[in-house]
Amino acid sequence: MIKIERFFVGPLESCCYVVVKEGSGNAMFIDPGGDPDFLIDYCEKNGLTPTIIVNTHGHGDHIGGNLRIKEVYPDIRICVHVDDAPMLTSEYLNLSLLGGKRYKSPPSDRDLRHNDVVSFEGEDFEVIHVPGHTKGGICLLYNNENGGAKDENSPILFSGDSLFSGSIGRTDLPSGDMETLLREIKDKLLTLSGDTVVYPGHGEDTTILQERDHNPFLACEQV
């Protein structure tokens, strides 16, 4: 059984998820985009050692905490899609300069690709490549066969900035493309089980069924 804690971090209040396996002292960070000292303090207070960072894409508001966390936990492994890996180490490519910051992350320890599996404490998270917000945007799918998290036994999707509650990721930034994002969401995400709980990169959680039926960006065409 896993436990998920969500924190809104950084000036854009990106969602950072801390995933913990019950009975384990390790943690996985998904998108530690800011406030790294807060996240480190949370781990220390709860006796946790973060071992994996997964960045769903390379924008500064999702990678901003990588450097500080890696300084404190040097053995932690940073994972990002191969197409967004160059963004980690360049404040120009990760667009953090647009917000007046200079976020630079250590380089990726593992370059991810579609259908890869990120294993954490015996639990598998499937990588779904969903370009359109960025070229290397990904989601992580956890089948949740052992229960836990919000809804017992419902699959869980960490959707990054691809799919939000009632919206989708913006596509007006470098490597973004609206047609690609809509196609990828419909082909790869809306085909998932309707009870899949979606934890997005910004805002509140939702479900695949909710977005399939009510998301105005996706309502024009049915899957």
C-alpha positions as CSV (number, residue, x, y, z in Angstrom):
1,M,0.0,0.0,0.0
2,I,1.3,3.5,-0.8
3,K,0.6,6.8,0.7
4,I,0.6,10.0,-1.3
5,E,1.1,13.5,0.1
6,R,0.6,16.5,-2.1
7,F,2.3,19.9,-1.5
8,F,1.8,23.1,-3.5
9,V,5.3,24.4,-4.0
10,G,7.1,27.4,-5.6
11,P,5.6,30.6,-6.8
12,L,3.4,28.8,-9.3
13,E,2.1,26.4,-6.7
14,S,3.1,23.3,-8.6
15,C,2.0,20.0,-7.1
16,C,4.8,18.0,-5.6
17,Y,3.8,14.5,-4.7
18,V,5.7,12.5,-2.0
19,V,5.0,8.8,-2.4
20,V,5.8,6.4,0.4
21,K,5.4,2.7,0.6
22,E,3.8,1.5,3.8
23,G,6.4,0.1,6.1
24,S,9.3,1.6,4.2
25,G,11.5,4.6,5.2
26,N,12.0,5.7,1.6
27,A,10.2,8.2,-0.4
28,M,9.8,9.1,-4.1
29,F,9.4,12.8,-5.1
30,I,7.3,13.6,-8.2
31,D,8.0,17.1,-9.4
32,P,9.7,18.9,-6.5
33,G,9.4,22.2,-8.2
34,G,10.2,24.5,-5.3
35,D,10.5,24.9,-1.5
36,P,13.0,22.1,-1.3
37,D,13.9,22.9,2.4
38,F,10.3,22.4,3.3
39,L,10.3,19.0,1.5
40,I,13.5,18.0,3.2
41,D,12.2,19.0,6.6
42,Y,9.0,17.0,6.0
43,C,11.1,13.9,5.2
44,E,13.4,14.4,8.3
45,K,10.4,14.8,10.6
46,N,8.8,11.7,9.2
47,G,11.9,9.6,9.1
48,L,12.0,9.3,5.3
49,T,14.9,9.1,2.9
50,P,14.0,10.2,-0.7
51,T,15.6,7.8,-3.2
52,I,13.9,8.9,-6.5
53,I,12.9,12.1,-8.2
54,V,10.7,11.9,-11.2
55,N,10.2,15.1,-13.2
56,T,7.1,14.8,-15.4
57,H,8.8,17.5,-17.7
58,G,11.6,19.9,-17.6
59,H,10.0,23.3,-16.8
60,G,11.5,25.2,-14.0
61,D,8.4,25.1,-11.8
62,H,8.7,21.3,-11.8
63,I,12.4,20.9,-11.3
64,G,13.3,23.8,-9.1
65,G,13.9,21.7,-6.0
66,N,16.1,19.1,-7.6
67,L,19.5,20.7,-6.9
68,R,19.0,21.3,-3.2
69,I,17.5,17.9,-2.7
70,K,20.4,16.2,-4.5
71,E,22.8,18.2,-2.3
72,V,21.2,16.8,0.8
73,Y,20.6,13.3,-0.6
74,P,23.4,12.7,-3.1
75,D,22.3,9.1,-3.8
76,I,18.9,10.2,-5.0
77,R,18.2,9.4,-8.7
78,I,16.7,12.0,-11.0
79,C,14.5,10.6,-13.7
80,V,13.1,12.6,-16.7
81,H,12.1,11.8,-20.3
82,V,15.1,11.8,-22.6
83,D,13.6,14.6,-24.8
84,D,13.4,16.9,-21.8
85,A,16.7,15.9,-20.2
86,P,18.6,18.9,-21.6
87,M,16.2,21.3,-19.9
88,L,17.3,20.2,-16.4
89,T,20.7,21.9,-16.7
90,S,19.7,25.0,-18.6
91,E,17.8,27.9,-17.2
92,Y,17.1,29.0,-20.7
93,L,15.6,25.7,-21.9
94,N,13.7,25.1,-18.7
95,L,12.2,28.7,-18.9
96,S,12.8,29.5,-15.3
97,L,14.3,32.9,-16.4
98,L,10.8,33.9,-17.5
99,G,9.8,33.9,-13.8
100,G,13.0,35.7,-12.7
101,K,14.6,32.5,-11.4
102,R,17.7,30.6,-12.4
103,Y,16.7,27.0,-11.7
104,K,19.4,24.5,-12.8
105,S,19.1,20.9,-11.8
106,P,21.8,18.3,-11.8
107,P,21.7,16.1,-14.9
108,S,19.3,13.2,-15.2
109,D,20.5,9.9,-13.7
110,R,18.0,8.0,-15.8
111,D,16.5,9.1,-19.2
112,L,13.0,7.7,-19.5
113,R,11.1,6.6,-22.5
114,H,7.5,5.5,-23.3
115,N,6.5,2.3,-21.6
116,D,9.5,2.3,-19.2
117,V,8.8,1.3,-15.6
118,V,10.0,3.3,-12.6
119,S,10.2,0.8,-9.7
120,F,10.0,2.1,-6.2
121,E,10.0,-0.2,-3.2
122,G,8.5,-3.0,-5.2
123,E,5.8,-0.9,-6.8
124,D,5.8,-0.2,-10.5
125,F,5.0,3.1,-12.2
126,E,4.6,2.9,-15.9
127,V,5.9,5.8,-18.0
128,I,3.4,7.2,-20.5
129,H,5.0,9.7,-23.0
130,V,2.5,12.5,-23.6
131,P,4.2,15.2,-25.7
132,G,2.4,18.5,-26.4
133,H,3.1,20.6,-23.3
134,T,6.7,19.9,-23.8
135,K,8.4,17.4,-26.1
136,G,9.3,15.1,-23.3
137,G,6.2,15.4,-21.1
138,I,5.3,12.2,-19.3
139,C,2.6,10.8,-17.0
140,L,3.1,8.0,-14.5
141,L,0.5,5.2,-14.2
142,Y,0.3,3.1,-11.0
143,N,-2.2,0.3,-11.2
144,N,-2.7,0.3,-7.4
145,E,-3.5,-3.4,-7.2
146,N,-2.6,-3.4,-3.5
147,G,-4.9,-0.6,-2.6
148,G,-4.1,2.6,-0.7
149,A,-3.9,6.2,-1.7
150,K,-7.2,8.1,-2.2
151,D,-9.5,5.3,-3.5
152,E,-8.9,1.7,-2.7
153,N,-7.7,-0.2,-5.7
154,S,-8.3,2.6,-8.2
155,P,-5.5,3.2,-10.7
156,I,-3.5,6.4,-10.2
157,L,-2.2,8.7,-12.8
158,F,0.3,11.4,-12.1
159,S,-0.4,13.6,-15.1
160,G,2.1,16.4,-14.9
161,D,1.1,19.4,-17.0
162,S,-0.6,17.2,-19.6
163,L,-4.1,16.9,-18.1
164,F,-5.7,19.0,-15.4
165,S,-9.1,19.0,-13.8
166,G,-11.2,20.7,-16.5
167,S,-8.2,21.8,-18.5
168,I,-5.1,20.7,-20.3
169,G,-1.5,22.0,-20.3
170,R,-0.6,25.1,-22.2
171,T,1.0,24.6,-25.6
172,D,2.3,28.1,-26.4
173,L,5.8,27.5,-25.0
174,P,8.8,26.0,-26.9
175,S,8.2,22.5,-28.1
176,G,4.5,22.8,-27.2
177,D,1.8,21.8,-29.7
178,M,-1.9,21.8,-29.2
179,E,-2.8,19.2,-31.8
180,T,-0.2,16.8,-30.5
181,L,-1.3,17.2,-26.9
182,L,-5.0,16.6,-27.6
183,R,-4.2,13.6,-29.7
184,E,-1.9,12.1,-27.1
185,I,-4.4,12.7,-24.2
186,K,-7.2,11.1,-26.2
187,D,-5.1,8.1,-27.4
188,K,-3.1,7.4,-24.2
189,L,-5.0,8.8,-21.2
190,L,-8.7,8.9,-21.9
191,T,-8.5,5.2,-22.9
192,L,-7.5,4.4,-19.3
193,S,-10.1,3.0,-16.8
194,G,-12.6,5.7,-15.9
195,D,-12.0,5.3,-12.2
196,T,-8.3,6.2,-12.6
197,V,-7.6,9.0,-10.1
198,V,-5.6,11.8,-11.8
199,Y,-3.1,13.8,-9.7
200,P,-2.1,16.8,-11.9
201,G,0.9,19.1,-11.9
202,H,-1.3,22.0,-10.8
203,G,-4.7,22.2,-9.1
204,E,-6.9,19.5,-7.6
205,D,-7.2,15.8,-8.5
206,T,-9.9,14.5,-10.8
207,T,-10.7,11.2,-12.6
208,I,-10.4,10.0,-16.1
209,L,-14.2,9.6,-16.3
210,Q,-14.7,13.2,-15.2
211,E,-12.3,14.5,-17.8
212,R,-13.6,12.2,-20.5
213,D,-17.2,13.5,-19.9
214,H,-16.7,17.1,-18.9
215,N,-13.4,18.6,-19.9
216,P,-14.2,21.3,-22.4
217,F,-10.9,20.9,-24.2
218,L,-11.7,17.2,-24.9
219,A,-15.5,17.3,-25.4
220,C,-15.4,18.0,-29.1
221,E,-14.5,14.5,-30.0
222,Q,-15.2,11.2,-28.2
223,V,-12.6,8.5,-27.9
